[in-house]
Amino acid sequence: MPVKPPVTDLPINVSESGFYRGFTKDVAITAKILVGALILWAIAFPDQAASVLGELNSLILAGFNYWYVYVMAFFVILCFALALWPTAGRLRLGHDDDRPEFSNFSWFSMMFGAGIGIGMLTFATAEPMYHFAKNPSTIMGLTEGSTAGNVRDAYIWSFTHWGLAAWASYAIVGLALGYFAYRRGLPLTIRSALTPLFGKALSGPLGHAIDVVAVVATVLGVSQTLGFGVEQFISGLTRIGVGDWLQSTAADGTKSSSTIGIIVALIVIMGASTLSALSGVGKGIKWLSNINMGLSFFVLIFFLIFGSTMFGLTTLFTGIWDYLVSIPGNILTVWAKDGTEVGDALAGWQGGWTIFYWAWWIAFAPFVGVFLARISKGRTIREYVLGALIIPAVMCFVWFALVGGTAIDLELTGEAKGAIVAAGQADQLFAMLAVILSENLAYAMSVIVVILLLTYLVTSADSAVLIINTINAAGDEGPKARPHILFWGAALAFVVGGLIVAGGLGAIQTAMVIGALPFSLVMVLMGISLMKAIYRDSQRLKHGLPTTHVDATSASE
């Protein structure tokens, strides 16, 4: 036989009875121990945890900055190569007669809500505003911060961080999992995507280790997202008059979320998300995703009508053009400390922004990837890649241009009088609403934004709980025992709360960058494995050999 048949059976031992019935104990218990240890460490020894995590983060940023940059470039190139490669592009994630389970609107809503919604609400205002004041061009003296001449550079970097690279990392994981789960009949879990490289060895300790790494990365990546969302949620609740007790004020006048505020917010968010997770993907998560997508469009239309419309639209089109032109350079640029003031400043900026984002997207990828695979069965690879890569990126660009552009324009014209710049990152969106609207209308819009934020938080959290349990259950997508859903819901809440108490959002950020590193290697191997599988399948087709799995029930009919 010219080409060996593909692996269509990957046995993974799961418990047949007891508390862990249906779960792979080696993965589930190990992951729980690691996450539990992190929670206890952060809560019991917050100062030590913050110090150790900070030192490890510095080492990774100094030693693996090239790795993160080149890995993300690899994902972008691979996605477009697979979409444009005729042999790959027309293949379905499933059998030839499979068709999508969800409509395009529901598919996009779930994908976008789980993948980026929370961060977008925080950063659509905050990131353009930050880069408007400082970015590599201002550091090198090419532009002047907080001036009209720095707007285009601000958007180059905002679009770079939230554009194709982010979604390429998600798309690769989802594509690999969907390919091997729906074409080969393998379990919907991370290890299955590496079968062309390691074969049946993935049934044992190697496969268990890969899935554990994915679970831990997911917990940390989702915790980073929830951390930003919790901060903004508390800021919004304060704006609409829930109570000043939600925040504490430092000696210098800066405000931050109080411990009791964090606890209350997490109870509300994780309680709602756990209830939604118990209902499954087709009910609670789909329903919430459609709601937050509808509210998102409402907020966008609001800014299109009442915001700085012409400034935002001009920024959108020039920003996309500038971003596309900048991709060949920016996607491969690495700034390392060289002892000079400018060189060290560029390296610090890239570590705090680009490398942080690349680690965040990688840590978030196992969660979003499994979720994308789960909702994308029946779509062709070309349809999947273009849908999962371009449409969400353009949606982010529109948000950043209309929302962030309004904030920049208000500051440039002096109408904001520094109110938006002076607000904290989590409060800038609400501060902008207070500038452009009357008090009553600003209150009403703030309530809508708080509701939208809550739906995004709940959607991301409940999806994450289901995905973690799917990985722990060797890819079983069926309903899981309630105690395990409750455990991971509580674990996410404690990781977010514990790390915020230990060192604020910075502690979550450092833990996430560390957790993303081992999974980045897994993702590279997934990309290589996928290319190998598609090439081998093209050879099988030439020889008239089957390339998809046929289950026993279909074969007997």
C-alpha positions as CSV (number, residue, x, y, z in Angstrom):
1,M,0.0,0.0,0.0
2,P,1.6,3.3,-1.1
3,V,0.2,5.3,1.8
4,K,-0.6,4.0,5.3
5,P,-4.3,4.4,6.4
6,P,-4.9,7.3,8.8
7,V,-5.3,6.7,12.5
8,T,-9.1,6.5,13.1
9,D,-9.0,5.0,16.6
10,L,-7.3,6.6,19.6
11,P,-8.3,4.7,22.7
12,I,-8.2,6.9,25.9
13,N,-9.0,5.2,29.2
14,V,-11.9,6.8,31.1
15,S,-13.5,5.8,34.4
16,E,-16.6,3.6,34.0
17,S,-18.0,4.2,37.4
18,G,-17.6,6.5,40.5
19,F,-17.2,10.2,40.8
20,Y,-15.0,10.4,37.7
21,R,-17.2,8.3,35.5
22,G,-16.6,9.3,31.9
23,F,-13.5,11.3,32.7
24,T,-9.8,10.5,32.2
25,K,-8.5,10.6,35.7
26,D,-4.9,11.2,34.8
27,V,-6.0,14.5,33.1
28,A,-8.8,15.6,35.3
29,I,-7.1,15.0,38.6
30,T,-3.8,16.4,37.6
31,A,-5.3,19.5,36.2
32,K,-7.3,20.1,39.3
33,I,-4.2,19.6,41.5
34,L,-2.2,22.1,39.5
35,V,-5.0,24.7,39.4
36,G,-5.8,24.2,43.0
37,A,-2.2,24.6,44.0
38,L,-2.0,27.9,42.1
39,I,-5.2,29.1,43.9
40,L,-3.9,28.2,47.3
41,W,-0.5,29.7,46.6
42,A,-1.9,33.0,45.4
43,I,-4.3,33.3,48.3
44,A,-2.1,32.0,51.1
45,F,1.2,33.7,50.0
46,P,0.2,36.6,47.8
47,D,3.4,38.5,48.0
48,Q,5.6,35.5,47.2
49,A,3.3,34.5,44.4
50,A,3.4,37.9,42.8
51,S,7.2,38.1,43.2
52,V,7.9,34.6,41.7
53,L,5.5,35.0,38.9
54,G,7.0,38.4,38.1
55,E,10.5,37.0,37.9
56,L,9.4,34.1,35.7
57,N,7.5,36.5,33.4
58,S,10.6,38.7,33.0
59,L,12.7,35.6,32.1
60,I,10.2,34.5,29.5
61,L,9.8,38.0,28.0
62,A,13.6,38.3,27.7
63,G,14.3,34.7,26.4
64,F,11.2,33.8,24.4
65,N,10.2,37.1,22.7
66,Y,11.5,35.8,19.3
67,W,9.6,32.6,19.8
68,Y,6.3,34.2,20.4
69,V,6.6,36.6,17.5
70,Y,7.6,34.0,15.0
71,V,5.1,31.4,16.2
72,M,2.2,33.9,15.6
73,A,3.6,34.7,12.2
74,F,3.6,31.0,11.4
75,F,-0.1,30.7,12.4
76,V,-1.2,33.5,10.1
77,I,0.8,32.2,7.1
78,L,-0.5,28.7,7.7
79,C,-4.1,29.7,7.8
80,F,-4.0,31.5,4.5
81,A,-2.0,28.7,2.9
82,L,-4.6,26.2,3.9
83,A,-7.5,28.4,2.6
84,L,-5.7,29.0,-0.7
85,W,-4.4,25.4,-1.2
86,P,-7.1,23.9,-3.4
87,T,-6.7,20.4,-2.0
88,A,-7.2,21.6,1.5
89,G,-9.7,24.4,1.0
90,R,-12.5,22.3,-0.4
91,L,-12.2,19.6,2.3
92,R,-15.1,19.5,4.9
93,L,-14.7,19.3,8.6
94,G,-16.6,16.0,8.4
95,H,-17.9,13.8,5.7
96,D,-18.7,15.2,2.2
97,D,-22.4,15.2,2.9
98,D,-22.1,16.9,6.4
99,R,-23.6,20.4,6.6
100,P,-23.2,23.0,9.4
101,E,-25.3,22.6,12.5
102,F,-25.7,26.3,13.2
103,S,-26.7,29.2,11.0
104,N,-24.0,31.7,9.9
105,F,-25.4,34.3,12.3
106,S,-25.4,31.9,15.3
107,W,-22.0,30.5,14.3
108,F,-20.5,34.0,14.1
109,S,-22.2,35.1,17.3
110,M,-20.9,32.2,19.4
111,M,-17.4,32.4,17.9
112,F,-17.1,36.1,18.5
113,G,-18.6,36.2,21.9
114,A,-16.4,33.4,23.2
115,G,-13.3,34.5,21.4
116,I,-12.9,38.2,22.0
117,G,-16.0,40.0,23.3
118,I,-15.0,40.9,26.8
119,G,-11.5,42.2,25.9
120,M,-13.0,44.2,23.0
121,L,-15.3,46.1,25.4
122,T,-12.3,47.1,27.6
123,F,-9.7,47.7,24.9
124,A,-11.8,49.2,22.0
125,T,-11.4,52.5,23.9
126,A,-8.4,51.9,26.1
127,E,-5.9,50.6,23.5
128,P,-6.2,53.2,20.8
129,M,-6.1,55.8,23.6
130,Y,-2.9,54.3,25.0
131,H,-1.1,54.0,21.6
132,F,-2.4,57.5,20.7
133,A,-0.1,58.7,23.5
134,K,2.7,56.2,23.2
135,N,3.8,53.6,20.6
136,P,7.0,52.5,18.8
137,S,6.8,55.6,16.5
138,T,6.7,58.0,19.5
139,I,9.5,56.0,21.2
140,M,11.7,56.4,18.1
141,G,10.8,60.1,17.8
142,L,9.0,59.6,14.5
143,T,5.7,61.0,15.8
144,E,4.5,63.1,18.7
145,G,2.2,61.4,21.3
146,S,-1.4,62.6,21.8
147,T,-1.4,64.6,18.5
148,A,-3.3,64.2,15.3
149,G,-0.1,63.0,13.6
150,N,0.0,59.9,15.9
151,V,-3.5,58.6,15.2
152,R,-2.6,56.3,12.3
153,D,0.3,54.7,14.2
154,A,-2.0,54.2,17.1
155,Y,-4.3,52.1,14.9
156,I,-1.6,50.2,13.2
157,W,-0.7,48.6,16.6
158,S,-4.3,48.3,17.8
159,F,-5.2,46.4,14.6
160,T,-2.1,44.4,14.8
161,H,-2.9,43.1,18.2
162,W,-6.6,42.4,17.6
163,G,-6.4,41.4,13.9
164,L,-5.4,38.4,11.9
165,A,-2.8,37.0,14.4
166,A,-5.3,36.7,17.2
167,W,-7.8,34.8,15.1
168,A,-5.2,32.7,13.3
169,S,-4.1,31.2,16.6
170,Y,-7.7,30.3,17.4
171,A,-8.4,29.0,13.9
172,I,-5.4,26.6,13.8
173,V,-6.5,24.8,17.0
174,G,-10.1,24.6,15.9
175,L,-9.3,23.5,12.4
176,A,-6.9,20.8,13.6
177,L,-9.4,19.5,16.1
178,G,-12.3,19.6,13.7
179,Y,-10.3,17.9,11.0
180,F,-9.3,14.9,13.2
181,A,-12.6,14.7,15.2
182,Y,-15.0,14.9,12.3
183,R,-13.0,13.4,9.4
184,R,-11.1,10.7,11.4
185,G,-13.6,10.0,14.2
186,L,-11.1,10.8,16.9
187,P,-12.0,12.3,20.3
188,L,-12.6,16.1,20.4
189,T,-9.6,16.7,22.5
190,I,-6.2,18.4,22.0
191,R,-4.1,15.2,21.7
192,S,-6.1,14.0,18.7
193,A,-4.6,16.8,16.6
194,L,-1.1,15.3,16.9
195,T,-1.9,11.7,15.8
196,P,0.0,12.1,12.4
197,L,3.1,12.8,14.5
198,F,2.9,10.5,17.5
199,G,0.2,7.9,16.6
200,K,-1.2,5.6,19.2
201,A,1.4,6.8,21.8
202,L,-1.0,9.6,22.5
203,S,-3.3,7.2,24.3
204,G,-0.8,7.2,27.2
205,P,1.2,9.6,29.3
206,L,2.2,11.8,26.4
207,G,-1.4,12.4,25.4
208,H,-2.4,13.0,29.1
209,A,0.4,15.6,29.5
210,I,-0.7,17.5,26.3
211,D,-4.3,17.7,27.5
212,V,-3.3,18.8,31.0
213,V,-1.2,21.6,29.5
214,A,-4.2,22.6,27.4
215,V,-6.5,22.7,30.5
216,V,-4.1,24.8,32.6
217,A,-3.5,27.2,29.6
218,T,-7.3,27.5,29.2
219,V,-7.8,28.3,32.9
220,L,-5.1,31.0,32.8
221,G,-6.2,32.5,29.5
222,V,-9.8,32.7,30.4
223,S,-8.9,34.1,33.8
224,Q,-7.0,36.9,32.1
225,T,-10.1,37.7,30.0
226,L,-12.4,37.5,33.0
227,G,-10.1,39.6,35.1
228,F,-10.4,42.5,32.6
229,G,-14.1,42.0,32.4
230,V,-14.6,41.9,36.2
231,E,-12.7,45.2,36.5
232,Q,-14.9,46.9,33.9
233,F,-18.0,45.3,35.2
234,I,-17.3,46.7,38.7
235,S,-16.5,50.1,37.1
236,G,-19.8,50.0,35.3
237,L,-21.8,49.1,38.4
238,T,-20.2,52.0,40.2
239,R,-21.2,54.3,37.3
240,I,-24.8,53.3,37.5
241,G,-25.0,53.8,41.2
242,V,-24.8,50.3,42.7
243,G,-22.4,51.6,45.4
244,D,-19.0,53.1,46.1
245,W,-18.1,50.1,48.2
246,L,-17.3,48.3,44.9
247,Q,-14.1,50.3,44.6
248,S,-11.4,51.5,46.9
249,T,-9.4,54.7,46.6
250,A,-5.6,54.8,47.0
251,A,-3.7,57.7,48.6
252,D,-3.0,59.3,45.2
253,G,-6.7,59.3,44.3
254,T,-6.6,56.3,41.9
255,K,-9.5,53.9,42.2
256,S,-9.4,50.1,41.9
257,S,-11.8,47.3,42.5
258,S,-12.3,46.5,46.2
259,T,-12.0,42.9,47.5
260,I,-15.7,42.8,48.3
261,G,-16.5,44.2,44.9
262,I,-14.4,41.4,43.2
263,I,-16.2,38.8,45.3
264,V,-19.7,40.0,44.5
265,A,-18.9,40.4,40.8
266,L,-17.4,36.9,40.6
267,I,-20.4,35.4,42.5
268,V,-22.8,37.0,40.0
269,I,-20.8,36.1,36.9
270,M,-19.8,32.6,37.8
271,G,-23.2,31.7,39.2
272,A,-24.9,32.7,36.0
273,S,-22.3,31.1,33.8
274,T,-22.5,27.8,35.8
275,L,-26.3,27.7,35.2
276,S,-25.7,28.3,31.5
277,A,-23.0,25.7,31.3
278,L,-25.4,23.1,32.8
279,S,-27.8,23.8,29.9
280,G,-25.2,23.1,27.2
281,V,-24.0,24.7,24.0
282,G,-27.3,24.4,22.0
283,K,-29.4,26.2,24.7
284,G,-27.9,28.6,27.2
285,I,-24.7,29.5,25.4
286,K,-26.4,29.9,22.0
287,W,-29.1,32.0,23.5
288,L,-26.7,34.3,25.4
289,S,-24.4,34.6,22.3
290,N,-27.3,35.8,20.1
291,I,-28.3,38.4,22.8
292,N,-24.8,39.8,23.2
293,M,-24.3,40.0,19.4
294,G,-27.6,41.9,19.1
295,L,-26.5,44.3,21.9
296,S,-23.1,44.7,20.3
297,F,-24.7,45.8,17.1
298,F,-26.9,48.2,19.0
299,V,-23.9,49.8,20.8
300,L,-22.0,50.0,17.4
301,I,-25.0,51.7,15.8
302,F,-25.2,54.1,18.7
303,F,-21.5,55.2,18.2
304,L,-22.1,55.3,14.4
305,I,-24.9,57.9,15.0
306,F,-23.8,59.7,18.1
307,G,-20.1,59.3,18.1
308,S,-17.4,60.9,15.9
309,T,-18.7,59.2,12.8
310,M,-16.6,60.7,10.1
311,F,-13.4,60.5,12.2
312,G,-14.2,56.9,13.1
313,L,-14.9,55.8,9.5
314,T,-11.8,57.6,8.2
315,T,-9.8,55.9,10.9
316,L,-11.3,52.5,10.0
317,F,-10.4,52.6,6.3
318,T,-7.0,54.2,6.7
319,G,-6.3,52.0,9.7
320,I,-7.0,48.8,7.7
321,W,-4.9,49.9,4.8
322,D,-2.0,50.9,7.1
323,Y,-2.3,47.7,9.0
324,L,-2.3,45.5,5.9
325,V,0.8,47.4,4.6
326,S,2.5,47.0,7.9
327,I,2.0,43.3,8.3
328,P,5.2,42.0,6.5
329,G,7.3,44.2,8.8
330,N,5.4,44.1,12.1
331,I,4.6,40.5,12.1
332,L,8.3,39.6,12.2
333,T,9.8,42.5,14.1
334,V,11.4,41.7,17.5
335,W,12.9,44.4,19.7
336,A,15.4,43.2,22.2
337,K,17.1,45.2,24.9
338,D,20.4,46.6,23.6
339,G,21.5,48.9,26.4
340,T,20.3,52.1,24.7
341,E,17.4,54.2,25.9
342,V,15.4,53.7,22.7
343,G,16.2,50.0,22.3
344,D,15.3,49.2,25.9
345,A,12.1,51.3,25.7
346,L,11.0,49.4,22.5
347,A,11.7,46.1,24.1
348,G,9.7,47.0,27.2
349,W,6.8,48.3,25.1
350,Q,6.7,45.1,23.0
351,G,6.9,42.9,26.1
352,G,4.1,44.8,27.7
353,W,1.8,44.8,24.7
354,T,2.6,42.6,21.7
355,I,4.2,39.6,23.5
356,F,1.5,39.8,26.2
357,Y,-1.2,39.7,23.5
358,W,0.5,36.8,21.7
359,A,0.7,34.8,25.0
360,W,-2.9,35.8,25.8
361,W,-4.2,34.5,22.4
362,I,-2.2,31.3,22.7
363,A,-3.4,30.6,26.2
364,F,-7.0,31.3,25.1
365,A,-6.6,29.1,22.0
366,P,-7.4,25.7,23.5
367,F,-10.7,27.0,24.8
368,V,-11.7,28.9,21.7
369,G,-10.3,26.2,19.4
370,V,-12.2,23.4,20.9
371,F,-15.3,25.6,20.9
372,L,-14.8,26.6,17.3
373,A,-14.4,22.9,16.3
374,R,-17.5,22.0,18.3
375,I,-19.7,24.6,16.3
376,S,-18.0,24.2,12.9
377,K,-18.7,20.7,11.9
378,G,-19.7,20.5,8.2
379,R,-18.0,23.6,7.0
380,T,-15.2,23.5,4.4
381,I,-11.7,24.4,5.5
382,R,-11.8,27.5,3.2
383,E,-15.1,28.6,4.6
384,Y,-13.9,28.0,8.2
385,V,-10.6,29.8,7.8
386,L,-12.1,32.9,6.1
387,G,-15.1,32.9,8.5
388,A,-13.0,32.5,11.6
389,L,-10.1,34.7,10.6
390,I,-11.3,37.7,8.5
391,I,-14.9,38.4,9.7
392,P,-14.1,38.6,13.4
393,A,-11.0,40.7,12.7
394,V,-13.0,43.2,10.7
395,M,-15.6,43.3,13.4
396,C,-12.8,44.2,15.9
397,F,-11.5,46.9,13.6
398,V,-15.0,48.5,13.3
399,W,-15.3,48.5,17.1
400,F,-11.9,50.0,17.6
401,A,-12.4,52.7,14.9
402,L,-15.8,53.8,16.0
403,V,-15.5,53.5,19.8
404,G,-11.8,54.3,20.2
405,G,-11.9,56.9,17.4
406,T,-14.7,58.8,19.2
407,A,-12.6,58.9,22.4
408,I,-9.5,60.2,20.5
409,D,-11.5,62.8,18.6
410,L,-13.1,64.0,21.8
411,E,-9.7,64.5,23.3
412,L,-8.2,66.1,20.2
413,T,-11.0,68.6,20.0
414,G,-10.8,69.4,23.7
415,E,-14.4,68.4,24.3
416,A,-13.5,65.7,26.7
417,K,-11.2,68.1,28.7
418,G,-9.0,65.1,29.7
419,A,-11.8,63.2,31.3
420,I,-11.3,60.1,29.1
421,V,-7.5,60.1,29.4
422,A,-7.7,60.6,33.2
423,A,-10.1,57.6,33.6
424,G,-8.7,54.2,34.4
425,Q,-8.5,51.6,31.7
426,A,-11.7,49.8,32.9
427,D,-13.6,53.1,33.1
428,Q,-12.7,54.9,29.9
429,L,-15.7,53.6,27.9
430,F,-18.1,54.9,30.6
431,A,-16.2,58.2,30.9
432,M,-16.7,58.7,27.2
433,L,-20.4,58.1,27.4
434,A,-20.6,60.7,30.2
435,V,-18.9,63.2,27.8
436,I,-21.1,62.8,24.8
437,L,-24.5,62.2,26.4
438,S,-26.6,64.0,29.0
439,E,-26.6,62.5,32.5
440,N,-29.8,60.5,32.1
441,L,-28.9,59.1,28.6
442,A,-25.3,58.3,29.8
443,Y,-26.8,56.3,32.7
444,A,-29.1,54.4,30.3
445,M,-26.3,53.6,27.9
446,S,-24.1,52.6,30.8
447,V,-26.7,50.1,31.9
448,I,-26.8,48.6,28.4
449,V,-23.0,48.3,28.3
450,V,-23.1,46.6,31.8
451,I,-25.7,44.1,30.5
452,L,-23.6,43.5,27.4
453,L,-20.5,43.0,29.4
454,L,-22.3,40.5,31.7
455,T,-23.5,38.5,28.8
456,Y,-20.0,38.3,27.3
457,L,-18.5,37.4,30.7
458,V,-21.1,34.6,31.2
459,T,-20.7,33.3,27.7
460,S,-16.9,33.1,27.9
461,A,-17.0,31.5,31.4
462,D,-19.7,28.9,30.7
463,S,-18.1,28.0,27.4
464,A,-14.7,27.6,29.1
465,V,-16.2,25.3,31.8
466,L,-17.8,23.0,29.1
467,I,-14.6,23.0,27.1
468,I,-12.4,22.1,30.1
469,N,-14.7,19.2,30.9
470,T,-14.7,18.1,27.3
471,I,-10.9,17.8,27.4
472,N,-11.0,16.1,30.8
473,A,-13.6,13.6,29.4
474,A,-11.4,12.6,26.5
475,G,-13.4,14.6,24.0
476,D,-16.8,13.5,25.1
477,E,-19.2,16.4,24.2
478,G,-22.1,15.0,26.2
479,P,-23.5,16.4,29.4
480,K,-21.0,16.1,32.3
481,A,-21.7,15.5,36.0
482,R,-22.8,18.6,37.8
483,P,-20.0,18.5,40.5
484,H,-17.3,18.9,37.8
485,I,-19.1,21.8,36.2
486,L,-19.5,23.4,39.6
487,F,-15.8,22.7,40.4
488,W,-14.4,24.4,37.3
489,G,-16.8,27.3,37.6
490,A,-15.6,27.9,41.2
491,A,-12.0,27.3,40.1
492,L,-12.1,30.0,37.5
493,A,-13.6,32.4,40.1
494,F,-10.9,31.6,42.6
495,V,-8.1,31.9,40.1
496,V,-9.3,35.4,39.0
497,G,-10.0,36.5,42.6
498,G,-6.9,35.0,44.1
499,L,-4.5,36.4,41.5
500,I,-6.1,39.8,41.6
501,V,-5.7,39.9,45.3
502,A,-2.1,38.7,45.0
503,G,-1.0,41.3,42.5
504,G,-3.9,42.7,40.5
505,L,-4.4,42.1,36.8
506,G,-0.6,42.0,36.5
507,A,-0.4,38.8,38.5
508,I,-3.0,37.1,36.1
509,Q,-1.0,38.5,33.2
510,T,2.3,37.0,34.3
511,A,0.7,33.6,35.2
512,M,-0.9,33.5,31.8
513,V,2.3,34.3,29.9
514,I,4.0,31.5,31.7
515,G,1.1,29.0,31.1
516,A,1.0,29.9,27.4
517,L,4.6,28.9,26.7
518,P,4.3,25.1,26.7
519,F,1.0,25.2,24.8
520,S,2.6,27.4,22.1
521,L,4.8,24.4,21.3
522,V,1.8,22.1,21.2
523,M,0.1,24.5,18.8
524,V,3.1,24.5,16.4
525,L,3.0,20.7,16.4
526,M,-0.7,20.9,15.7
527,G,0.0,23.0,12.6
528,I,2.7,20.7,11.3
529,S,0.5,17.7,12.0
530,L,-2.5,19.2,10.1
531,M,-0.3,19.9,7.1
532,K,1.0,16.4,7.1
533,A,-2.5,14.9,7.4
534,I,-3.9,17.0,4.5
535,Y,-1.0,16.1,2.3
536,R,-1.3,12.4,3.1
537,D,-5.0,12.5,2.5
538,S,-4.4,14.0,-1.0
539,Q,-2.1,11.1,-1.7
540,R,-4.7,8.6,-0.5
541,L,-7.3,10.2,-2.8
542,K,-5.0,9.7,-5.8
543,H,-4.9,6.0,-4.9
544,G,-8.6,5.7,-4.3
545,L,-8.2,5.2,-0.6
546,P,-10.6,6.4,2.1
547,T,-9.7,9.6,4.0
548,T,-12.7,9.8,6.4
549,H,-13.8,7.6,9.2
550,V,-16.8,5.4,8.8
551,D,-18.5,4.4,12.0
552,A,-19.9,1.0,12.7
553,T,-23.6,2.1,12.5
554,S,-23.1,3.7,9.1
555,A,-21.2,0.7,7.8
556,S,-23.9,-1.7,8.7
557,E,-26.8,0.2,7.1
